[in-house]
Amino acid sequence: MAQCPKCNGQMTPGYVYSPDTGGRVKWIDGERSLWRTLATGLGMGPPSSEVSSHRCSACGFIEFFTDTGAKPVKTLSSVEAEASELRELMKVLQDRVGVLETIATDPAERTAREIEALRDTPDSK
């Protein structure tokens, strides 16, 4: 556990509670502007990082920081791209399940006839 840079007390992890954001606070590099903030909220602005914090249990000093090695916060555009990929995968899986259902519910004699028909075809050598 980290020590307080002010009084050397024990720092405990926590977070800032903001009812409008569900407790999430983000850091955006650069100057504050309404348009930059709105664009970031819509996933079109500069990258943002979630802010973490520690509080000293002795003196109350609060330290805010971001994890520089953390993955970037997902933006609306990245979520939409991921959703599109998942839709395509779902289509492929539905097609495969359809084939498996056909095989599982198909009468055995039909499958046997088709196998025999394949055996009767001349080899293409």
C-alpha positions in Angstrom: 0.0 0.0 0.0 1.3 3.5 -0.9 2.3 6.1 1.7 0.9 9.6 1.8 3.5 12.1 0.3 2.2 14.7 2.7 2.3 12.9 6.1 3.5 9.4 5.3 0.2 7.9 6.4 -1.4 4.9 4.7 -3.1 5.6 1.4 -6.3 3.6 0.7 -7.9 3.2 -2.8 -11.2 4.8 -3.6 -13.1 6.7 -6.2 -14.9 10.0 -6.7 -18.7 9.5 -6.7 -20.6 11.5 -9.2 -24.3 10.5 -9.6 -24.4 11.7 -13.2 -21.5 9.4 -14.4 -22.0 6.4 -12.2 -18.8 7.2 -10.3 -16.5 7.3 -13.3 -14.2 10.3 -13.8 -12.1 10.6 -16.9 -8.9 12.5 -17.8 -8.7 14.2 -21.2 -5.4 15.6 -22.3 -5.4 19.3 -23.4 -7.4 22.4 -22.7 -11.0 22.2 -21.4 -13.7 23.1 -23.9 -17.4 22.3 -24.2 -17.0 20.9 -27.7 -14.0 18.7 -26.8 -15.9 17.3 -23.8 -19.1 16.6 -25.8 -17.1 15.0 -28.6 -15.2 12.8 -26.1 -18.6 11.8 -24.5 -19.8 10.7 -28.0 -16.6 8.8 -28.7 -15.3 11.2 -31.3 -12.9 13.3 -29.2 -9.3 12.7 -28.0 -8.6 9.5 -26.1 -9.5 9.6 -22.4 -8.4 7.6 -19.4 -10.3 6.7 -16.3 -9.0 8.4 -13.2 -8.2 6.4 -10.0 -7.5 7.8 -6.6 -6.1 7.1 -3.2 -6.9 8.9 0.1 -4.7 9.1 3.2 -6.4 7.6 6.2 -4.4 9.9 8.5 -4.6 13.4 7.0 -7.2 13.0 4.2 -4.9 14.0 1.4 -6.3 12.7 -2.0 -4.1 11.7 -4.9 -5.6 11.2 -8.4 -3.8 9.3 -11.1 -4.3 7.4 -14.4 -2.8 4.1 -15.3 -0.5 4.9 -18.2 -0.4 1.2 -19.2 -4.2 0.7 -19.2 -6.2 -0.1 -22.3 -8.0 3.0 -23.7 -11.5 3.6 -22.7 -13.9 2.2 -25.3 -15.5 4.8 -27.4 -18.9 4.7 -29.2 -17.2 4.1 -32.6 -15.2 1.2 -31.2 -18.2 -0.3 -29.6 -20.2 0.0 -32.9 -17.4 -1.7 -34.8 -17.2 -4.5 -32.3 -21.0 -4.9 -32.5 -20.8 -5.2 -36.3 -18.1 -7.9 -36.1 -20.3 -9.8 -33.6 -23.3 -9.6 -35.9 -21.3 -11.1 -38.7 -20.0 -13.9 -36.5 -23.6 -14.5 -35.3 -24.7 -14.9 -39.0 -21.9 -17.5 -39.6 -22.8 -19.4 -36.5 -26.5 -19.4 -37.3 -25.7 -20.9 -40.7 -23.6 -23.6 -39.2 -26.2 -24.5 -36.6 -28.7 -24.7 -39.5 -26.5 -27.3 -41.3 -26.1 -29.3 -38.1 -29.9 -29.3 -37.5 -30.4 -30.5 -41.0 -27.9 -33.4 -40.5 -29.4 -34.3 -37.0 -33.0 -34.3 -38.2 -32.5 -35.8 -41.7 -33.8 -39.4 -42.1 -30.9 -41.9 -42.0 -32.0 -43.6 -45.3 -31.7 -40.3 -47.3 -28.1 -39.8 -45.9 -27.2 -43.4 -46.8 -28.6 -43.0 -50.3 -26.5 -39.8 -50.8 -23.4 -41.6 -49.6 -24.0 -44.5 -51.9 -24.5 -42.1 -54.8 -21.2 -40.6 -54.1 -19.6 -44.1 -54.1 -21.1 -44.8 -57.5 -19.5 -41.7 -59.2 -16.4 -42.4 -61.3 -13.1 -41.3 -59.8 -11.7 -38.2 -61.4 -8.0 -39.3 -62.0 
